[in-house]
Amino acid sequence: MSLSVSQTSKRKKQHIELCLTDRVSFRSKSNGFDRYDFIHNAITEVDISKISLRTKFLSKDIDYPFLISCMTGGTKEAENINKRLAVVACDLNIPIGVGSQRQALESKKYHNSYKVIRKIAKSVPVLGNIGAAQIVQSKDLQDILSLIEMLEADAFVVHLNPLQELLQKEGEPNFVGLLNKIEKLVIKSKVPIIIKEVGSGISKEVALKLLNVGVSGIDVAGAGGTSWAGVEIVRNNNNGNIFWDWGLPTSYCLKEIYPLKKKYKFTLIGSGGINSANDLTVAFSLGSDIVASARIILQTLLNDNEKAVKQLIINWFDYLKKVMFLTGSKTINDLKKNKIIKRKELY
Ligand SMILES: Cc1cc2nc3c(=O)[nH]c(=O)nc-3n(C[C@H](O)[C@H](O)[C@H](O)COP(=O)(O)O)c2cc1C
């Protein structure tokens, strides 16, 4: 047990270190947002000063539809990072996810590294997190449910990471029975279950299966940002990079999954390579209810500070408002109504 505890913590530490550089970005595949342009509306009558970004997420009012994606927990360093991220979430009144709580299943040593988020960000939506492999391995899901209690989480996120499990030296690429386990978790959990990828994206077919077993949210976490194949390849000093750019671009996933909202009630989270104001804005126009980022937030926090992270998010949403004005969109929902065009159609 203690060996696996230290192994999990060591791996988490390496992940953070590698994610502080751009070495682990996708190389030849983008999130696809660069292929779109906004349709300029020369007779816009939107009053930019009246645009409100406040919305409800997990039954709570939030000031920006932005989620600090699930990243860390389970190491000494993680406690400090989560503390600082929680300050940002609290000050901006935005939701925040914790990193995989797998380490918390192994030992109590670093429970505070997760709990610190709820302690600081008392009133914002907080999302728990675990990997698909742990769900599959859980006998009756009681251990998983205890993770929700531990955090007083408003929702619980299961991350699907088959590519990462496949490439990780200590990975567990066995997801047999996963969908059935997710269905059981949905039934047993008192809080909504959200499913996310970690950078390879979720297809329409997979989204449909997940919605049919009752999940409340889908975070596409598509390709174009952090390559988790890249992270594991670098960690293993492995030169093979055949899977480095594997996955469905974030823009494609959103375009495919958004129409499912006509039939199913769920929250669509746009993430995977949201690294600029334009990425964020296109992600909304392709149907996201909430947009989320991971690595750029961590980099800005650790290379700069909390103030810089807050300013980054505020600047992104200032840009979004300007685009809403220029496209004649009074609300984010208006922005989803044919306000973008593929660049190739412009020439
Ligand atoms: C340092 C780091 C650790 C991460 N750990 C987790 C995790 O424990 N659970 C999870 O669901 N996703 C995890 N992710 C994946 C992110 O939540 C996100 O889905 C992915 O990095 C793609 O987003 P990005 O391009 O904005 O980084 C992690 C990301 C980073 C940068």
The ligand as an SDF file (V2000), in Angstrom:
LIG
                    3D

 31 33  0  0  0  0  0  0  0  0999 V2000
   -1.4940   19.0290  -14.1030 C   0  0  0  0  0  0  0  0  0  0  0  0
   -2.7690   18.4350  -14.6050 C   0  0  0  0  0  0  0  0  0  0  0  0
   -3.3530   17.3900  -13.9160 C   0  0  0  0  0  0  0  0  0  0  0  0
   -4.5630   16.8310  -14.3520 C   0  0  0  0  0  0  0  0  0  0  0  0
   -5.1650   15.8640  -13.5980 N   0  0  0  0  0  0  0  0  0  0  0  0
   -6.4310   15.4940  -13.8940 C   0  0  0  0  0  0  0  0  0  0  0  0
   -7.1820   14.6720  -13.0210 C   0  0  0  0  0  0  0  0  0  0  0  0
   -6.6940   14.2580  -11.9750 O   0  0  0  0  0  0  0  0  0  0  0  0
   -8.4540   14.3510  -13.3720 N   0  0  0  0  0  0  0  0  0  0  0  0
   -9.0170   14.7990  -14.5310 C   0  0  0  0  0  0  0  0  0  0  0  0
  -10.1950   14.5210  -14.8020 O   0  0  0  0  0  0  0  0  0  0  0  0
   -8.3250   15.5460  -15.3940 N   0  0  0  0  0  0  0  0  0  0  0  0
   -7.0660   15.9150  -15.1070 C   0  0  0  0  0  0  0  0  0  0  0  0
   -6.3700   16.7400  -15.9580 N   0  0  0  0  0  0  0  0  0  0  0  0
   -6.9180   16.9880  -17.3040 C   0  0  0  0  0  0  0  0  0  0  0  0
   -7.6170   18.3190  -17.4200 C   0  0  0  0  0  0  0  0  0  0  0  0
   -8.7010   18.4130  -16.5290 O   0  0  0  0  0  0  0  0  0  0  0  0
   -8.0780   18.5860  -18.8600 C   0  0  0  0  0  0  0  0  0  0  0  0
   -9.1370   17.7290  -19.1980 O   0  0  0  0  0  0  0  0  0  0  0  0
   -6.9890   18.4290  -19.9020 C   0  0  0  0  0  0  0  0  0  0  0  0
   -5.7310   18.8360  -19.4160 O   0  0  0  0  0  0  0  0  0  0  0  0
   -7.3060   19.2100  -21.1720 C   0  0  0  0  0  0  0  0  0  0  0  0
   -7.4660   20.5730  -20.8890 O   0  0  0  0  0  0  0  0  0  0  0  0
   -6.3340   21.6760  -21.2000 P   0  0  0  0  0  0  0  0  0  0  0  0
   -5.9960   21.5390  -22.6510 O   0  0  0  0  0  0  0  0  0  0  0  0
   -6.9750   22.9880  -20.8360 O   0  0  0  0  0  0  0  0  0  0  0  0
   -5.1510   21.3720  -20.3120 O   0  0  0  0  0  0  0  0  0  0  0  0
   -5.1700   17.3150  -15.5340 C   0  0  0  0  0  0  0  0  0  0  0  0
   -4.5760   18.3770  -16.2260 C   0  0  0  0  0  0  0  0  0  0  0  0
   -3.4070   18.9520  -15.7690 C   0  0  0  0  0  0  0  0  0  0  0  0
   -2.8050   20.0910  -16.5540 C   0  0  0  0  0  0  0  0  0  0  0  0
  1  2  1  0
  2  3  1  0
  2 30  2  0
  3  4  2  0
  4  5  1  0
  4 28  1  0
  5  6  2  0
  6  7  1  0
  6 13  1  0
  7  8  2  0
  7  9  1  0
  9 10  1  0
 10 11  2  0
 10 12  1  0
 12 13  2  0
 13 14  1  0
 14 15  1  0
 14 28  1  0
 15 16  1  0
 16 17  1  0
 16 18  1  0
 18 19  1  0
 18 20  1  0
 20 21  1  0
 20 22  1  0
 22 23  1  0
 23 24  1  0
 24 25  2  0
 24 26  1  0
 24 27  1  0
 28 29  2  0
 29 30  1  0
 30 31  1  0
M  END
$$$$
